[in-house]
Amino acid sequence: MQAISVQSAHGNYDIQVGDALLQSVGAVIAQKIPKARVAVLVVDQAIELTWAREVAASLQAAGLRVVTHVVHASEDNKSIAQVEKVWRLLLAERVQRSDVLCAMGGGIVGDMAAFAASTYMRGIATVMIPTTLLAMVDAAIGGKTAVNLPLSSDPLDAGHSKNLSTNLSTNLAKNMAGTICAPAWVASDVRTLTTLSTREFRCGLAECVKHALLVDASMLAWLETHREGLRAMDPARLVELVHRSASVKAAIVSRDEREQGERAHLNLGHTFAHAIESLLHDQVHHGEAVSIGLVAMAAASQAAGWWPDADKFQLSKRLTDLGLPVRMPAKVDREQLKNAMKLDKKGQSGAVRLVLLKGLGRPGVLDAASEQVINAGLDAIGS
């Protein structure tokens, strides 16, 4: 078992990474949150009958009354409507500020459940129990909570929606409502990765690649060297993978929790990715969109003159070798993609803000990307 410490203005917390952690969740919560009497377990439907039962038994063994709320994980369900269901459950079960909500599943469930916890009674303790690779190395770390909002086609917003095209009315603006509220604890048990589909596991590898690009080539070389061990779900390799990648994000958010500077670098490739995901969320998973977005980022970095020899790094080949997509899976109107990029919450005054690379381990922010730079990125992914 390996531990990572995260510094937060809301209270420091630990990330524990290991094999067979779930049976001790209740005992750790009883120690960290001694006044808790109720544990609300918000859980992804996919693990309701497997890993969630193990956690529920552990919570009960620690003397906590367990209330389970099952969520079907989808971008459409990462919504205020779903948050309201959690709020109503907390109220009906007389959950107090001294109690705890455990968010168990991938990033969708974690983001939505943590948002509900951070806003109920102005905040109750949250324990993150990520069960996907993507959540272990990214979504469960840093205290960000969020839900999506529908892109509006309301007549009151007619002037704005006209520019977006009415075809966007059923699509989503990613993570547009949220809070920053540090969890009490993060427990990453790599056993849960063994029941993921190949597709879901690879989605997490995209975020690992992103973290490697932010640091240096050695981490990416490690991924390539241990690719077979990871595919075989070797516990030691999985623990090392999660620890290495989570440590990158933990260090950055400890230095810049509220994204005043360096934390923005974690959005590498994500302005492209969120636009792709918002328009194709029924076809593209988040990690797949990140992989495609990283390819667009590399091309944009080259077009901006920041990373002139980006081609030599062969990022597309490296991602393909890990089983990740590097081009758009379906045709999307380029103007729709650009408009979705302008709606990214990190943009300023309608300009597209991109996190680019000047080389491996040398990220920076381009505050107002030119049409040429954006188009170079979109050209690279077949849009």
Stockholm file with secondary structure:
# STOCKHOLM 1.0

chainA/1-383         MQAISVQSAHGNYDIQVGDALLQSVGAVIAQKIPKARVAVLVVDQAIELTWAREVAASLQAAGLRVVTHVVHASEDNKSIAQVEKVWRLLLAERVQRSDVLCAMGGGIVGDMAAFAASTYMRGIATVMIPTTLLAMVDAAIGGKTAVNLPLSSDPLDAGHSKNLSTNLSTNLAKNMAGTICAPAWVASDVRTLTTLSTREFRCGLAECVKHALLVDASMLAWLETHREGLRAMDPARLVELVHRSASVKAAIVSRDEREQGERAHLNLGHTFAHAIESLLHDQVHHGEAVSIGLVAMAAASQAAGWWPDADKFQLSKRLTDLGLPVRMPAKVDREQLKNAMKLDKKGQSGAVRLVLLKGLGRPGVLDAASEQVINAGLDAIGS
#=GR chainA/1-383 SS CEEEEECCTTCCEEEEEESSCGGGHHHHHHHHSTTCCEEEEEEEGGGTTTHHHHHHHHHHHTTCEEEEEEECCCGGGSSHHHHHHHHHHHHHTTCCTTSEEEEEESHHHHHHHHHHHHHGGGCCEEEEEECSHHIIIIITSSSEEEEEEECCCCGGGHHHHHHHCGGGTTSEEEEEEEEECCCSEEEEEGGGGGGSCHHHHHHHHHHHHHHHHHHCHHHHHHHHHTHHHHHTTCHHHHHHHHHHHHHHHHHHHHHCTTCSSGGGGGGTTHHHHHHHHHHHTTTCCHHHHHHHHHHHHHHHHHHTTSSTTHHHHCHHHHHHHTTCCCSCSSCCCHHHHHHHHHTCTTCBTTBCCEEEESSTTCEEEESSCCHHHHHHHHHHTTC
#=GC SS_cons         CEEEEECCTTCCEEEEEESSCGGGHHHHHHHHSTTCCEEEEEEEGGGTTTHHHHHHHHHHHTTCEEEEEEECCCGGGSSHHHHHHHHHHHHHTTCCTTSEEEEEESHHHHHHHHHHHHHGGGCCEEEEEECSHHIIIIITSSSEEEEEEECCCCGGGHHHHHHHCGGGTTSEEEEEEEEECCCSEEEEEGGGGGGSCHHHHHHHHHHHHHHHHHHCHHHHHHHHHTHHHHHTTCHHHHHHHHHHHHHHHHHHHHHCTTCSSGGGGGGTTHHHHHHHHHHHTTTCCHHHHHHHHHHHHHHHHHHTTSSTTHHHHCHHHHHHHTTCCCSCSSCCCHHHHHHHHHTCTTCBTTBCCEEEESSTTCEEEESSCCHHHHHHHHHHTTC
//
